[in-house]
Amino acid sequence: MDRIRITGGRPLTGTIPISGAKNAALPLMIASLLTEETLTLENVPRLADVALLQRILGNHGVDITVPGKRPGDGQYQGQTLQISAARIVDTTAPYELVSRMRASFWVLAPLLARVGEARVSMPGGCAIGTRPVDLLLMAMERLGAEIDIEGGYVVARAPRGLRGAEIVFPKVTVGGTHTALMGAVLARGTTVIENAAQEPEIVDLAACLTKMGARITGAGTPRIVVEGVTRLSGARHTVLPDRIEAGTYAMAVAMTGGDVLLEGARPDLMQAALDVLVQAGAEVSANNAGIRVSRNGAWLEPVTVATAPFPGFPTDLQAQLMALMARAKGSSRITETIFENRFMHVQELVRLGAHIRLEGDTAIIDGVERLKGAPVMATDLRASVSLVIAGLAAEGETVVHRVYHLDRGFERLEQKLAACGAAIERLSG
Ligand code: EPZ
């Protein structure tokens, strides 16, 4: 299994191009199931999760073409996918595939909306918490689906099609909102989604669905209204930049010191994270090219942060912020409010010399002057990148094991960091 070796202590200087957002690309690819015409997605990141979803969609009969490079294309541009679900040949999403990537459960809604039936494996447990799907099923039931659980599978039917309804989420759920949207666009009549997630990835999905002919208002607010249409057409859509990737590199620069342009990053997608970085002592500015983050040698200031749905501080940056605060001058508190078990990185950061203790859903981080390199184990995507950030600032060598977690969500991580001066390399095998 691949590992990543980092020799810490070098500042980061230069430019890091920000890729298309994984968490936008996945639902956008799934939305291709809603139309028999071709959906062309640009700026799709080259990630293990995207490749796995291509396989999952392929199993439903979806053809995906990746056109070759065009004159003038940069060396590392995101890929363009031409996705065609002209005929859905299989409405089952099997356990072997869904258990490897939870987001693939979201095929439930477009399959139901388009062909009136779906058989999708329950996703099972996950390193960051129990992560139930009850609210996704509630949304589909509200839209008129009949749902049974048989042999670990959700078997859903809507023989007479879905019909518009009021869907009130008792808690904010990104997957629930994606699901409700994809079900509602082809439902008969009006759907109102209350307490909807406001994440930029929801807005991006709604924008793409609108180009496909859907009638959606209010995406990006807690109340989304969808007027169902009878069919959707193909469209061309560019995936928005990855705010979590950008936030991760911003934290890396704050950690090591230096000066980096996060090319293509959009401040409006990540204001809460930028505010925390400024509070911690980083300098942040934005221009047309992206976001520039720098920090001179000064100490980092401690912060008190609680994760929250957008526009709050994202849970997907919690682990990275904890790595950063491991070297702050004083005591920081980070409270995780979204997932109940998203602290798997704590013990690994402690192996690098961090002083962190847990009190319920809050981590108290007493900053130390120096971290020291060590072998560490990645447990999930964001946890593993927090170990990379810590390793970049730790004295000596850090080896991050189980790198396949990183490959799920960070495109060319080692190359992007190495280009800015980090001593980081992948060790194969
Ligand atoms: C999405 O997961 C993201 N995944 C996650 O990113 C992200 O951490 C999360 O949203 C929160 O922002 C993708 O976009 C592919 P939720 P999702 O439904 O949709 C509970 C990463 O690292 N809940 O918003 O699964 C749930 O347990 C990943 O890229 C229910 O109780 O998250 C959690 O406590 C990790 N019942 C809360 O809601 C349900 O039916 C929010 O989860 C659904 C969710």
Residues whose N, C-alpha, C, O or C-beta is under 5 A from the ligand:
A	BS01	EPZ	N23 A103 R131 P132 V133 D134 L135 L136 V172 T173 V174 G175 G176 T315 D316 I338 F339 L381 R382
